[in-house]
């Protein structure tokens, strides 16, 4: 359960009844921490509990999370610094209250999941509502990751090696425009934005490709460890949890690819005491009167709304 990330010890969970600040780095105490854990994600750094949020720890070798070569080495078993079989975000059942309102009421919903790794959401979502979905496609840039996933995933979910970033940052998915109703991302944007050099551009490129693939009334759903509720509720977010750079990059890509669309942005908090947040960007194509040019949407025109929590399971 414990995997080293450089000098940091990563725990999927933190117990409510143990003060990690008082623990020493002993195997026995690490096991006790994991046994008595609650559903939170924390790092144990210098014997202190530090909340894990995406690419926050840039001083601790986190920029490698933005590298496709790093994930290829993880999924191929050459790098054991990260356990690809641990769920660090939300599972399908936890995400479902936010997703069900986005499904098409008149036909099966086609869904693309980008950066799925070996823990995709699509099989779990299909298990919850089989008749609600049409085409389900899980993609990742790592051939080793897709090979591992293909060996275990049900046949109703397609798997493919694909770059979720539009050119010039990436190769793009190669899929037809306006061919999906939902594009899901769980942690890919968090990984991409770790790059100090290309993070903003890479996230914008992912959003641009998603905007191209989405039909009208479709949505890009991003699960992140950054916390938009802090600045949206008027709090002063600290640098490690500030979601504004991530949201800015996403809106830049969405509006650049589909400026004629109206984009709505929502932030949801599944559990105020836990890290993952859900960002939803809805695409609606405007009706244009004959002889008139369509209105263009810029990132500054989009206001992100903090909505009430759905039931968290």
Secondary structure, 3 states (H helix, E strand, C coil): CCEEECCEEEECCCCCCCCHHHCCCCHHHHHHHHHCCCCCCEEEECCEEEECCCCCCCCCCHHHHHCHHHHHHHHCCCCCCCCCCCCCCCCHHHHHHHHHHHCCCCCCEEEEEECCCCCCCHHHHHHHCHHHEEEEEEEECCHHHHHHHHCCCCCCCEEEECCCCCCCCCCCCCCCCCCEEEEEEECHHHHHCCCCCCHHHHHHHHHHHHHHHEEEEEEEEEEECCCHHHHHCCCCCCCCCCCHHHHHHHHHHHHHHCCCEEEEEEEECCCCCCCCEEEEEEEEECCCCCCCCCCCCCHHHCCEEECCCCCCC
